[in-house]
Amino acid sequence: MTGLFDSHKRRIDYIRVSVTDRCNLKCSYCSDGSVPHLPRPEILSYEEIQQVVQAAAALGIRSVRLTGGEPLLRPNISHLVGLLSDIEGIDDISLTTNGTLLGRYAARLAGAGLRRVNVSLDTLKADRFQAISGSDRLAEVIGGITLAQSVGLQPVKINMVVLGGTNDDEILNLARMSLDPGWHVRFIEYMPLNEPAVDSSQWISVAEMMKRIERTLGKLEPGKVATGAGPARYYRLPGARGTLGFISPMTDCFCSECNRLRLTANGRLRPCLVADDEVDLKGPIRNGAGFEELKRLIAQAADRKPKRHNLTKRQNNSKRPMRQIGG
């Protein structure tokens, strides 16, 4: 076998790269104000990120997703996109954003080599957006989605974390957006990343989401999006131009198909999103580690990937907030 594999024989061909732990929103399920932001010298430079991705590509990594925090807060991020797009073997560069700055930078990012974006959007109601995120910038997010589509960042995927009693009454409204204007909407089960257990009043299963949609909007037929390296299962409503994706980390664990590593903004390579086992890359890079040493450390991280997470058993919960991990 050629390429990068973990100890459970899963092919690893995807790396998520956090470029900052800062965000301009304070979403209730993600933000942790008790954890201070990383000092600027602790964050990897673009050239250091390029070194990591070059070594990863030599091992078989093919897809890169830029995350945060909010990655568009990092100055001149299109420069990083350009650096990564020049790396031999990297076929796909994407970005996850809250969308507030997407309208400002979409054209520049597309020109630098970005292929597509995912936008986190948990509500279509302005007052609820304010309550969830602490911001009144919903109109900017919607405008950014439209502009991203117009400059060729396709597909634009809309990610909704479904929270019972908070936004689950909008599942149908978001699903209708796959009909017109043809959005690709993904519904995500809430994960208790930093909590000891799931709050049963907040948690809505993918099965329940699909049941609600089919009861009102029609039968979901299997479908797919042209590109993507993630775990969503895709469907279409009758006559829809867009798709509906469902991500079920709690009820239908997809760990057996996990193909990714995560690089944190301060240079730690995480084999698993929800476990705090990390391999330090920043220290070796700044101490002069060469290409082969970086490849060895990346392969070591891949080999340490656990077989599956233990969130449902209240184990392996990360002690880091999501904005520091770059989920």
N, C-alpha and C positions, 0 to 999 in steps of 0.2 A: 504494500500500500504506500502510495506517495501522498504527501500532504501532512497536515497537523491533526493528530488524534489524541484524545484523552485516554485515561486508563480503562475506560468503559467502552472503548472503540467507537466513540462518537467523533465524527469529523468536525473540526473547529475551523471555520472559514470566515468568521464575522467578529469584528471588534467594535465596541462602543467606546468612544473617546470623550470624556468630560473635559471641557476646556475652561470651565469656571464653576465655582460653587455659589456664585452670586445669582440672585434672581430679582426681578422688579415686581414680582407678585408674591403674595403670601398665602398660598392655597392651604386650606385648613388641614388636609390630609398629607401634605408634603413638607411644609415649612416647620422648622424647629428653631425658634428664636433663641433658645438657650445655648446653641452651639455657635461659637464665633466663626466668622469667615476666615478662610485661610489667608495668611499674609502673602502679598504678591510674590516675594522671592521664593515661596514654597510651591508655586504653580509652575508646571512645565511650560517652557517657551514653545513657540511653534516649531522651531528647529528641532527641539528635543522630541516633540510629538512625531515629527517627520522621521527621526531616527527609529523610534519604536515601530512605526507603521512599516518602514522599509524592511526591518528585520522580520516583522510579522508576515509581510507579503512573501518574503523568501521562504517562509515555512508553509505557506498555503492560505493565508488570510486573503480574501477577495473583496469583502464588503466592509466599509467603514461608516459608522454613524456618529455624528458629532452631537453631543448633548451638554447639559449643564446640571444644575443651575439653568440659567437662560443663556444659551451659547451666543446669541446675538448681542449680548452685552460686552463680549470680548472684542476689543478694538480690532478692526481690519481682519475680521475672521475670513473674509474672502481670500486673503493672502494664504491662510492655512489651507483652504480648499484647493487653491492652485498648487501648493506644494504637494499635497496628497494625490492630486489628479495626475501628477507627473511620475508617480511611483509605478514601476512595472509590476503588473499582476493585480493592481487594484482596479476592479471593474465597476464598482458602484460606490458613490459617496452620497450620503443622505444626512438629514439634520432633523432633530426634534426640537420644537420651539413652542413657547406659549402664544406666539403669533402677534404680540403687541408691536414688535419691530419688523415684522416680516415685510410689510409694504415698503419700508424704507430700503431694505437690503436685497429683496428677492432678485431683481434684475442683475445686480452685481454678483450675487452668489451663482446664479445660473451661468453667467459669463465665465466664471472662474472654474466651472466644472461640476457644480452641485447638480445631482440628478433629480432629487425629490425631497419632499419635506413631510413630516408628521406634525400636526398641530394639536396641542392639548386644549380641549374645549369641553367643559363639563356642563354647560348650560347655554341656552339661547335667550335667556331672560336677563335684561340689564341689571335689575335689582339683585337677582340671585348671583350673577357674575360678581357684582360688588361684594356680596356677602361671603362668597367662597374664596375670592382671590384678593379682596381688599383693594380693588381697583375698579374704575369705571370705564375701562378701555375696550369693552366688547366690540364696539363699532370698528376700532382699529384692527382687531383680530379678524373680523369678517372681511374687512377690506383687504387685509394681507392675504387671506386665503384666495380671494378672487384674483389679486395681482399675481400671486405665485403661479396660479393656473395659467394666466395669460402669458407669462414669460417662459413657459415650458417646463416648469417643475412638476412633473407628472409621474405617478399619481400623487395628489395631495391627500393624505390620510388624516382623518379627524379622530382623535382619541378621546373617549369619554370614560372616565372612571365613575362607575355607577355606585351611588351611596343611597341606601334606603333612608327615606325621610328627608333627604336633601335634594336630590335631583332625579330620583327614579321615575317621577311622574313625567319626565321629559324624554323617556326612551322612545316613545312613538314619534315625538317631534323631530328628534335627531334621525330616526330611521326614515322619516319622510324626506329628509334632505338627500337621500340616495336616489329618490325619484326625480326631483327637481330642486336644486340645480345639478344633481348627479354626483354628489359627494361620495367618497369612500369612507364610511363611518365605522369605527371599531369600538365595541363596547367591552370594557375591561372589568373583571371582578376586582373588588377592593382587596388589597393585600395588607395584612397587619405587619408592616416591615419593622416598626419600632415598638409595637405593642405586644404584650404577652399572649393575647388571644383576640379573635375576631369578635367585635361587638355585633351580636346577632341582629340588632335592630338596624344596623347599617349595611349588612352584607346581603347582596342579591346575587343569586347564582346565574350563570349563563343560561341554564335551562329555563329559569323563570323569565329572563329577558326575552328569549326566543318565543316562549309561550305567549307573552303579552303582545309581541309584534305580530305573530301569526293569527292571533285571535281577532285583531283589528285590521291589519293591513294585507293579509293574504299569506299563502304558503311560501316559505323560504326555500328557494331552489339552490343547490350547490353552485358556487361561482368562484372566481378567482380574480386577483389583481395581477397585472402584468409583471410587476417586479416586487421584490420584498424578500427578506431573509428571516422574518419573524415567525411567531407561533400561532398567529390568528388562523381561524377557520372561516372561510368566506362563503357568503350566500348572496342571492339577489331576490328582491321582491319582483313580482310580475311587472314587466314593463320598465324596470329601473335601469338607468344608465350607470349608476354607481353601484357599489357593493356594501354589504354589511358584514363586518368581521367581528368575531367573538374570541376573546382571550380569557382562558379559564385557569389561572394558576392554582386556584384552590380546589375546584371540583374535578378537574380533568388534567392532572399534572402532566405538563409536556416536557419534563426534564429529560426523558429518554431521547428527545430530539434536539436538545439544546446544543447550539453550534457556536456559542459566543464566549468571549472574554470581555472584561470591562476595565478600561484604564481610567483611574480617577484623576482629577485635576492636579493632585499633588504627586502623581507618578507611581501609584500603586496599581498593580495588575490583579484584579479580582477574578478568580475562577467562577464564582457564583454570586448573583445579585444579593441574596439574602444571608450569606455567611461571610463573616469578617476575615476569613483567611485571605491574605494578600501577599504578593511578591513585590518587593521594592525594586523599581527600575530607575527611579530618579537618582538615588544614591550612587549606584554603579555608573550611570551615564555621566554624572558630574565628577566622578572619580576616574573618568577616562575609559570606561568599558568599551570594547570594540564590538564590531558587528556580530561576531560569533558568540561572544558572551551574552549579548542581548538575545540572540536566538535561543541560547541555552536556557536563559531565565524565562522566556516566553513559553518554551516547551515545558519547563518545570511547572509553570502555572497551569497549563492545560492538563498536565498529568494529575494535578491536585483537584480537579473538578470533582465534587461529590456526585454520587449516583443520582440523588434527588434532594430537593429541599425538604425541610421538616416543619413547615409553617403550620400545618394542620395538627401537628403534635406539640405545638408551642415550643419548638426548639429551633436553634440556629437563627434566631432573629438578629438582624443587624443592629449594631449599636450606633451606626452612622445614620443621619438623616438622608433622605433620597437626594437632596441637592448636593451632598458631598460625594455620593456614589456615581451619579450620572446614570440613573436607571433608564 
